[in-house]
Amino acid sequence: MSTRSDFISKIPLFAGLDAEELESIAARAVERRYEPDESLFWEGDRAEGLFLLVEGSVKIFKTAPSGREMMLDMIAAPSSVAELPLFDGGPYPASVRAVKPSVALFLHKSDFHQACRQNPNLPLKILAVVGRRLRTLVNVVESITFGSVTKRLAKLLLELHGEQGAGAIAMTHQEMASRLGTVREVVSRNLARFRVQGYIRIEGRELSVIDAEGLRGEAAAES
């Protein structure tokens, strides 16, 4: 298989496809490169196709009329972005921006529909991806609706710690604020308190969890 096919085979959506099918998708995909803070597309843009993220990471976010951003999710390669609009015919429901230098393979919706017709299991995999995204959105809504910022921030740190292990958490204060529906200053104040209490370590721009049980206590505290 070509290198491009190798990348595509690592994306969960296309796991299980044979070499010929992967080569067919790879031949139709167009490589696009993005620098940090460069947009893949904006909310409301016409949905022309699917983005297969093979390097880097991106964030999915909504923007209020005031310009304030609410981050819905952060996705790292290998993964796919913008599956749902390819089926409902609507525009992209949110914006996507590169967090790190990223490479995406763009697959036009007509080519994607053809791949679905040739591979009956592909739509089922899409349902699984959409289901996971829906669960993430439900958690975001719950986070904004219930509990103080302190409680919600503790839960977010535990979630990121679980995903990224013992290493530094790859999310800035501003990105945490966007995820929690608050402002950077509030997040920074709470992080400073967590550091004083010994729950986290902050060295320069790197943040790591050192007392998960302490954060669990904050997350479970009554608001």
N, C-alpha and C positions, 0 to 999 in steps of 0.2 A: 504493500500500500504506500501511497505517497505520504509525505509528512503531513499534508493537510488532512488526509483521510485518517491518519493516526490521531490527530487532534480531535477530529469530529467523533471518533470512536470512544473517546474518553468522556464525552458529554452524556450524562445519564439518559437524555431523551433518545439518543441514537444507539445506546448500548444494545448489543445483540444483532445489529445489522451485519450482513456479510460483506466481504470485501468489494464485491461488485456494486452493491447498494451504496456503500460509503463513497466509492469512487464517483458514482453518479451524482451524489449530493455535492461532493468536493468540486466537481467540474463546473457546477452551476453557481457555487458560492463565490462572492467577491470579497476580497480582503480589505478591511478598513482599519486604520490605526488611529488611536486617540491619545492625546496627552492629558494629564490630570486637569480636571475642571472643564474638559471639552465635552460637549453634549453629543450623545448618540442620536437622540431625538427629543422633541418637546411634547408635552401634554397637548392634545388636540391636533397634532400632526396626523395626516393621513397615514394609516398603517399599510406600508408597502411590503413588509416582509419580516422575517425572523432574524434576530441577531444571535449568532453562536459565539459566545465568549470563550476564546481559547487561551488568552493571556490577560493578566491583570484583574481588576475588580471595578465594579460600578455600583452606584447607588440609585435607587428608585425613589422619587420624591414627588410630592404635590406642592404647588405654589399658591398661596393665598393672594387675593387682590392687593393686599398691603405689601406683597413681596416676600413675606415670611415663608420659609420652607418647612415642610414636614416630611422627614425621611420615612419611607415605608419599609424599605429593606435594603440590605447591602449584599451583593452577589459577587462571588469570586469564581474565576475560571477553575475547571471547565464547567460551563453551564449555558443556559439559553435564556433569552430575554424577549418579551413581547409575543408570547404564544397566543394568548386569548383573543386579541383583535383580529387574528387571521381567520377566526371562525365566526365572530359576530358581525363582522363587516364595519365596525365602528372605528373611530380614531384611536390613537394611543391614549390610554386613560391616565397616564402619568408620564413624567419626564425621567430620563435616564442620563446620568453624567458619569464620566470616568473618574475614579478615585486615584488610581495608579495608572502609569502607562499601560495601555490595553490594546489588544488586537481582537477584532471580531470578524467573523465571516458572515456576510449578509446574504441571506437566502430569500429570493423573491417569493411572495406568497403563492404564485402559480406553481413554482417548482416545489414548494413545500406541500401544496395540496396534492400534487402528483405523487410525491413520496408517500403521503398518507394513503393514497389509493393503492399503491404498490405494496405497502406494509401495514396490514390491518391492525397490528399491535401498536403502531405509532400513536394513533389517537388516544389509546388507553394510557400510554405513558404520559401524554400531555395532560390527561385528567389528573394523574398523580401529581404532576408538577403544579398544576393550577390549584389542586387541593392543598398542597403545602403552602402556596402563596396565600391562599385564603385564610389558613390558620394563622399565618404571620400577621395578616391584616386584622384579624379578630383580636390577637394579642395586643396590637398597637392601639386599637380602639379601647380595649379594656384598660390598657396602661394610662391612656389619656383621661378616661372617664372616672376611674376609681383610684383612690390613694394619692398621697402627697408626692411631690417631686422626689423627696428623699427616698421614699419607699420604692417608687418606680425606678429610680436610678440604681438602687441596690439590686433590684431584679434584673435590670439590663446588664449590669456588671457581671452578675452571676451567669447570665445567659452567654455573654461574650467569653467569659472565662471557661465555660463548659465547651464552647465551640473551638476556642483557640488554644486550650491547654494552659500550660504554665508560662507561656511566653507573654510578651507585652501585648496589650489589647490594641488592635489596629483600628481605633476610632477616635477622632479628635473631640475636644470638648464641644465644638460647634455641631458636629455630627450627632453627638449624644443629645444635645439640646433639641436638634431637629427631630430626632427619633422620639423624644419625650414630649414634644409640643410645648417647650418652654424656651428660655433664652440662655445664652452661654454663661452669663454671670451667675445665674442660679445654679447651674451645673457645677461651675468652678468652685462656688462656696461649699457645696455639698461634698465635692471631691476633697477639698481641703480638710473638711471635718472628718471624712473617712480616713484620710491619711494620718491625722492626729490620733485617731482612735486605733490606728494600727491595722485597719482592714486592707489598705492598699499601699503600694509603694509608687511614688512618682519621681522619676529621675529624668530631668530634661523634658522631652516630649513623650517619654515612655511611661506607661501606666500598667501595673500588674497587680493582681489580687494575691494577697498573702494570708488573709484570714477569711475564708469563704463562710465559715460558721458565723462570724460577726456580721457579715453582710446578710446572711439568711435571717438573722435576728432583726436587722433593719427592715428587710423586705416583709417580714411577718408582723411587724409592729402595727398597732392600731393607729389609724390616721387621726 
